Amino acid sequence: QVQLVESGGGLVQAGGSLRLSCAASGRTFSIRAMGWFRQAPGKEREFVAGFTWSGGTTSYADSFKGRFTISGDNAKNTVYLQMNSLKPEDTAVYYCAAKSAVFARYDYWGQGTQVTVSS
């Protein structure tokens, strides 16, 4: 099993920045990729960004390119999501996820961290 713990959420004013962290523990050797998703009130969960441990390949949903950056620290089994130029519509619960194969569905999910952007 893999456990994921997110941190770094909070309240920020529009235009501000936050950095989310997701620390993995347990059978971390089985993880091939990790990602960030978010779910705003009344909306479906959506993909934000992904990170592949082998080679550090990143991917983003189009709406986040240029504002959000995903990165990883292999030694700490941690991925980060740097969020800049935040907007009120970025308010959501942000979830970290991990998977055992790059082209598979995400197997493991964190509990989520709340990000609130005030106008």
N, CA, C and O of each residue as an XYZ file, in Angstrom:
476
protein
N       0.826     -1.200      0.000
C       0.000      0.000      0.000
C       0.861      1.250      0.000
O       2.007      1.239      0.450
N       0.293      2.310     -0.506
C       0.958      3.611     -0.547
C       0.064      4.614      0.165
O      -1.148      4.640     -0.045
N       0.664      5.425      0.995
C      -0.070      6.491      1.661
C       0.423      7.831      1.116
O       1.617      8.032      0.894
N      -0.522      8.730      0.909
C      -0.212     10.052      0.391
C      -0.762     11.101      1.338
O      -1.922     11.037      1.744
N       0.069     12.062      1.685
C      -0.355     13.125      2.588
C      -0.042     14.471      1.946
O       1.112     14.797      1.669
N      -1.099     15.241      1.719
C      -0.945     16.567      1.133
C      -0.796     17.619      2.224
O      -1.281     17.456      3.344
N      -0.125     18.684      1.873
C      -0.008     19.832      2.774
C       0.213     21.081      1.938
O       0.503     21.003      0.744
N       0.072     22.239      2.586
C       0.359     23.496      1.913
C      -0.850     24.288      1.475
O      -0.711     25.408      0.985
N      -2.033     23.726      1.642
C      -3.216     24.474      1.276
C      -3.480     25.603      2.258
O      -2.830     25.707      3.299
N      -4.444     26.446      1.910
C      -4.784     27.547      2.805
C      -5.541     28.621      2.076
O      -6.067     28.406      0.984
N      -5.589     29.784      2.695
C      -6.297     30.942      2.155
C      -5.281     31.914      1.574
O      -4.290     32.250      2.222
N      -5.528     32.359      0.365
C      -4.624     33.295     -0.292
C      -5.452     34.284     -1.105
O      -6.541     33.961     -1.580
N      -4.928     35.472     -1.253
C      -5.618     36.471     -2.059
C      -5.375     36.220     -3.544
O      -4.375     35.618     -3.934
N      -6.297     36.688     -4.350
C      -6.154     36.561     -5.801
C      -4.835     37.195     -6.243
O      -4.451     38.266     -5.774
N      -4.165     36.514     -7.144
C      -2.853     36.961     -7.598
C      -1.700     36.376     -6.815
O      -0.545     36.487     -7.226
N      -2.003     35.759     -5.697
C      -0.967     35.184     -4.848
C      -0.538     33.798     -5.300
O      -0.973     33.290     -6.333
N       0.331     33.203     -4.487
C       0.895     31.899     -4.813
C       0.804     30.958     -3.619
O       0.767     31.387     -2.466
N       0.769     29.682     -3.921
C       0.845     28.633     -2.911
C       1.649     27.483     -3.489
O       1.675     27.270     -4.701
N       2.302     26.747     -2.605
C       2.971     25.523     -3.024
C       2.424     24.357     -2.216
O       2.534     24.323     -0.990
N       1.842     23.419     -2.913
C       1.333     22.215     -2.285
C       2.400     21.125     -2.312
O       3.195     21.026     -3.247
N       2.392     20.316     -1.266
C       3.311     19.184     -1.193
C       2.519     17.905     -1.012
O       1.443     17.909     -0.415
N       3.053     16.822     -1.524
C       2.436     15.508     -1.345
C       3.548     14.513     -1.046
O       4.381     14.210     -1.900
N       3.543     14.017      0.171
C       4.557     13.057      0.595
C       4.001     11.646      0.527
O       2.935     11.359      1.072
N       4.723     10.779     -0.139
C       4.321      9.381     -0.266
C       5.099      8.525      0.716
O       6.279      8.764      0.972
N       4.431      7.537      1.255
C       5.086      6.577      2.153
C       4.527      5.190      1.882
O       3.548      5.027      1.153
N       5.165      4.199      2.479
C       4.749      2.820      2.242
C       5.535      2.220      1.089
O       6.758      2.354      1.037
N       4.853      1.565      0.167
C       5.493      0.897     -0.963
C       5.808      1.895     -2.080
O       5.333      1.767     -3.209
N       6.608      2.872     -1.735
C       6.895      3.946     -2.693
C       7.665      3.448     -3.905
O       7.614      4.077     -4.962
N       8.369      2.344     -3.781
C       9.127      1.801     -4.905
C       8.207      1.380     -6.044
O       8.647      1.223     -7.183
N       6.934      1.200     -5.730
C       5.981      0.764     -6.751
C       5.389      1.929     -7.548
O       4.687      1.720     -8.538
N       5.675      3.145     -7.111
C       5.067      4.313     -7.764
C       5.851      4.690     -9.011
O       7.073      4.834     -8.962
N       5.159      4.848    -10.113
C       5.788      5.275    -11.364
C       5.433      6.721    -11.704
O       6.192      7.407    -12.389
N       4.306      7.168    -11.236
C       3.889      8.538    -11.548
C       2.966      9.059    -10.458
O       2.285      8.297     -9.773
N       2.964     10.367    -10.320
C       2.067     11.019     -9.360
C       1.423     12.209    -10.039
O       1.916     12.710    -11.049
N       0.327     12.651     -9.476
C      -0.370     13.765    -10.091
C      -1.186     14.549     -9.092
O      -1.364     14.150     -7.941
N      -1.672     15.674     -9.567
C      -2.561     16.524     -8.786
C      -3.895     16.663     -9.519
O      -3.953     16.834    -10.736
N      -4.937     16.584     -8.743
C      -6.288     16.797     -9.221
C      -6.937     17.830     -8.311
O      -6.416     18.138     -7.239
N      -8.062     18.358     -8.736
C      -8.802     19.251     -7.864
C     -10.287     19.076     -8.076
O     -10.736     18.633     -9.132
N     -11.040     19.432     -7.053
C     -12.499     19.368     -7.134
C     -13.069     20.609     -6.474
O     -12.922     20.819     -5.270
N     -13.716     21.417     -7.278
C     -14.376     22.618     -6.777
C     -15.800     22.270     -6.366
O     -16.353     21.274     -6.832
N     -16.391     23.071     -5.509
C     -17.764     22.794     -5.057
C     -18.734     22.664     -6.226
O     -18.801     23.540     -7.089
N     -19.477     21.574     -6.248
C     -20.465     21.369     -7.287
C     -19.911     20.933     -8.624
O     -20.652     20.831     -9.601
N     -18.608     20.672     -8.681
C     -17.996     20.277     -9.944
C     -17.319     18.921     -9.805
O     -17.067     18.447     -8.697
N     -17.032     18.312    -10.932
C     -16.347     17.028    -10.932
C     -14.852     17.235    -10.690
O     -14.298     18.307    -10.935
N     -14.232     16.179    -10.207
C     -12.789     16.217    -10.019
C     -12.112     16.336    -11.379
O     -12.511     15.671    -12.336
N     -11.086     17.184    -11.465
C     -10.400     17.376    -12.732
C      -8.892     17.229    -12.564
O      -8.336     17.527    -11.507
N      -8.254     16.770    -13.613
C      -6.804     16.604    -13.646
C      -6.147     17.971    -13.746
O      -6.584     18.830    -14.512
N      -5.088     18.161    -12.961
C      -4.330     19.405    -12.993
C      -2.973     19.179    -13.656
O      -2.644     19.817    -14.657
N      -2.185     18.257    -13.081
C      -0.825     18.035    -13.580
C      -0.336     16.662    -13.170
O      -0.799     16.092    -12.182
N       0.623     16.129    -13.952
C       1.187     14.828    -13.650
C       2.692     14.855    -13.727
O       3.278     15.697    -14.408
N       3.319     13.924    -13.022
C       4.780     13.854    -12.955
C       5.198     12.400    -12.983
O       4.707     11.584    -12.203
N       6.109     12.080    -13.887
C       6.635     10.721    -13.993
C       8.018     10.678    -13.360
O       8.886     11.486    -13.689
N       8.217      9.730    -12.450
C       9.488      9.699    -11.741
C      10.661      9.405    -12.671
O      11.737      9.983    -12.520
N      10.459      8.524    -13.614
C      11.528      8.207    -14.548
C      11.642      9.313    -15.583
O      10.791      9.426    -16.466
N      12.662     10.113    -15.488
C      12.867     11.185    -16.442
C      12.246     12.513    -16.051
O      12.527     13.535    -16.678
N      11.412     12.514    -15.032
C      10.802     13.762    -14.590
C       9.860     14.378    -15.602
O       9.723     15.600    -15.658
N       9.209     13.551    -16.403
C       8.273     14.066    -17.401
C       7.052     14.673    -16.730
O       6.485     14.093    -15.804
N       6.654     15.841    -17.207
C       5.489     16.520    -16.648
C       4.388     16.656    -17.700
O       4.651     16.670    -18.902
N       3.168     16.753    -17.223
C       2.024     16.986    -18.099
C       1.042     17.876    -17.361
O       0.954     17.847    -16.134
N       0.305     18.669    -18.128
C      -0.636     19.617    -17.541
C      -1.931     19.640    -18.337
O      -1.937     19.457    -19.554
N      -3.008     19.865    -17.636
C      -4.236     20.217    -18.322
C      -4.035     21.614    -18.904
O      -3.363     22.450    -18.301
N      -4.608     21.858    -20.054
C      -4.355     23.106    -20.770
C      -4.623     24.347    -19.915
O      -3.891     25.333    -20.007
N      -5.642     24.301    -19.106
C      -6.042     25.489    -18.354
C      -5.061     25.867    -17.250
O      -5.188     26.935    -16.650
N      -4.086     25.004    -16.976
C      -3.134     25.287    -15.909
C      -1.725     25.568    -16.421
O      -0.850     25.964    -15.652
N      -1.509     25.368    -17.700
C      -0.182     25.607    -18.268
C       0.201     27.069    -18.100
O      -0.586     27.973    -18.380
N       1.424     27.281    -17.636
C       1.908     28.630    -17.455
C       1.691     29.204    -16.072
O       2.401     30.127    -15.671
N       0.729     28.683    -15.335
C       0.487     29.176    -13.975
C       0.917     28.180    -12.906
O       1.408     28.564    -11.844
N       0.728     26.903    -13.196
C       1.047     25.850    -12.222
C       2.253     25.059    -12.700
O       2.429     24.833    -13.897
N       3.079     24.642    -11.753
C       4.249     23.830    -12.070
C       4.336     22.651    -11.116
O       4.305     22.823     -9.897
N       4.443     21.462    -11.672
C       4.602     20.260    -10.862
C       6.071     19.853    -10.886
O       6.746     19.967    -11.909
N       6.546     19.379     -9.750
C       7.925     18.912     -9.662
C       7.994     17.814     -8.611
O       7.051     17.610     -7.846
N       9.127     17.107     -8.582
C       9.262     16.006     -7.645
C      10.636     15.927     -7.037
O      11.624     16.321     -7.657
N      10.700     15.418     -5.820
C      11.962     15.173     -5.129
C      11.993     13.687     -4.816
O      11.329     13.218     -3.891
N      12.766     12.962     -5.591
C      12.809     11.513     -5.450
C      13.299     11.090     -4.074
O      12.793     10.128     -3.496
N      14.276     11.806     -3.556
C      14.845     11.442     -2.256
C      13.823     11.562     -1.131
O      13.902     10.848     -0.131
N      12.880     12.456     -1.300
C      11.855     12.674     -0.269
C      10.533     12.017     -0.636
O       9.571     12.101      0.128
N      10.470     11.361     -1.796
C       9.206     10.756     -2.255
C       8.072     11.784     -2.202
O       6.963     11.490     -1.755
N       8.375     12.968     -2.660
C       7.436     14.077     -2.547
C       7.286     14.777     -3.894
O       8.266     15.016     -4.600
N       6.054     15.097     -4.233
C       5.791     15.943     -5.385
C       5.199     17.255     -4.909
O       4.555     17.337     -3.863
N       5.439     18.263     -5.704
C       5.000     19.609     -5.359
C       4.134     20.174     -6.486
O       4.249     19.774     -7.645
N       3.284     21.094     -6.118
C       2.529     21.842     -7.105
C       2.664     23.317     -6.751
O       2.073     23.797     -5.784
N       3.446     24.018     -7.544
C       3.593     25.456     -7.363
C       2.476     26.143     -8.143
O       2.351     25.956     -9.353
N       1.678     26.927     -7.456
C       0.543     27.590     -8.074
C       0.741     29.091     -7.975
O       0.828     29.645     -6.879
N       0.811     29.738     -9.113
C       1.006     31.186     -9.176
C      -0.193     31.871     -9.804
O      -1.021     31.232    -10.453
N      -0.276     33.176     -9.602
C      -1.361     33.974    -10.187
C      -2.714     33.335     -9.897
O      -3.534     33.159    -10.798
N      -2.932     33.001     -8.665
C      -4.163     32.292     -8.297
C      -5.387     33.177     -8.476
O      -5.346     34.392     -8.282
N      -6.480     32.518     -8.856
C      -7.741     33.193     -9.106
C      -8.800     32.612     -8.177
O      -8.655     31.485     -7.705
N      -9.854     33.360     -7.911
C     -10.922     32.811     -7.061
C     -11.464     31.482     -7.586
O     -11.870     30.625     -6.801
N     -11.473     31.309     -8.900
C     -11.982     30.055     -9.462
C     -11.041     28.876     -9.254
O     -11.389     27.742     -9.582
N      -9.856     29.130     -8.714
C      -8.954     28.039     -8.347
C      -9.313     27.447     -6.989
O      -8.721     26.456     -6.562
N     -10.273     28.048     -6.320
C     -10.721     27.527     -5.032
C     -11.259     26.108     -5.209
O     -12.164     25.867     -6.008
N     -10.691     25.189     -4.460
C     -11.050     23.769     -4.601
C     -10.302     22.962     -3.552
O      -9.408     23.462     -2.869
N     -10.690     21.713     -3.447
C      -9.879     20.759     -2.698
C      -8.915     20.127     -3.703
O      -9.326     19.625     -4.750
N      -7.653     20.161     -3.370
C      -6.619     19.627     -4.245
C      -6.173     18.270     -3.713
O      -5.844     18.117     -2.537
N      -6.173     17.292     -4.614
C      -5.834     15.922     -4.250
C      -4.564     15.474     -4.942
O      -4.326     15.791     -6.107
N      -3.766     14.746     -4.219
C      -2.595     14.097     -4.767
C      -2.953     12.648     -5.092
O      -3.748     12.028     -4.386
N      -2.371     12.116     -6.153
C      -2.629     10.737     -6.544
C      -1.348     10.086     -7.040
O      -0.418     10.766     -7.472
N      -1.313      8.762     -6.972
C      -0.144      8.016     -7.429
C      -0.589      6.767     -8.168
O      -1.674      6.238     -7.922
N       0.258      6.301     -9.075
C      -0.071      5.087     -9.802
C       1.175      4.258    -10.046
O       2.304      4.748    -10.047
N       0.911      2.966    -10.253
C       2.005      2.012    -10.360
C       2.496      1.833    -11.785
O       3.534      1.211    -12.009
N       1.774      2.364    -12.734
C       2.181      2.292    -14.131
C       1.821      3.621    -14.783
O       0.783      4.211    -14.481
N       2.668      4.075    -15.658
C       2.503      5.408    -16.238
C       1.176      5.553    -16.973
O       0.529      6.598    -16.888
N       0.769      4.515    -17.690
C      -0.441      4.630    -18.511
C      -1.650      3.964    -17.866
O      -2.634      3.656    -18.538
N      -1.566      3.746    -16.566
C      -2.682      3.141    -15.836
C      -3.485      4.221    -15.111
O      -3.113      5.395    -15.094
N      -4.577      3.795    -14.526
C      -5.358      4.713    -13.701
C      -4.620      4.939    -12.383
O      -3.783      4.134    -11.973
N      -4.948      6.045    -11.734
C      -4.329      6.324    -10.448
C      -4.876      5.355     -9.403
O      -6.086      5.178     -9.262
N      -3.944      4.733     -8.672
C      -4.308      3.711     -7.688
C      -4.553      4.274     -6.303
O      -5.411      3.790     -5.564
N      -3.798      5.291     -5.961
C      -3.807      5.787     -4.593
C      -4.137      7.277     -4.580
O      -3.762      8.032     -5.476
N      -4.852      7.664     -3.533
C      -5.294      9.057     -3.402
C      -5.047      9.561     -1.988
O      -5.163      8.820     -1.012
N      -4.703     10.842     -1.906
C      -4.603     11.478     -0.607
C      -5.962     11.983     -0.160
O      -6.961     11.832     -0.862
N      -5.982     12.582      1.017
C      -7.238     13.069      1.587
C      -7.623     14.441      1.059
O      -8.770     14.865      1.197
N      -6.682     15.125      0.463
C      -6.985     16.431     -0.090
C      -6.588     17.570      0.826
O      -6.529     17.419      2.046
N      -6.318     18.704      0.223
C      -6.021     19.911      0.979
C      -6.809     21.065      0.361
O      -6.863     21.212     -0.860
N      -7.412     21.870      1.214
C      -8.279     22.946      0.743
C      -7.449     24.159      0.342
O      -6.569     24.602      1.080
N      -7.744     24.678     -0.828
C      -7.166     25.938     -1.295
C      -8.324     26.905     -1.524
O      -9.255     26.617     -2.276
N      -8.248     28.040     -0.869
C      -9.276     29.061     -1.023
C      -8.618     30.354     -1.478
O      -7.694     30.855     -0.838
N      -9.107     30.885     -2.590
C      -8.551     32.123     -3.140
C      -9.614     33.207     -3.014
O     -10.699     33.094     -3.586
N      -9.300     34.239     -2.274
C     -10.254     35.328     -2.059
C     -10.038     36.420     -3.101
O      -8.927     36.643     -3.581
N     -11.133     37.090     -3.432
C     -11.060     38.149     -4.454
C     -10.739     39.490     -3.827
O     -10.638     40.494     -4.533
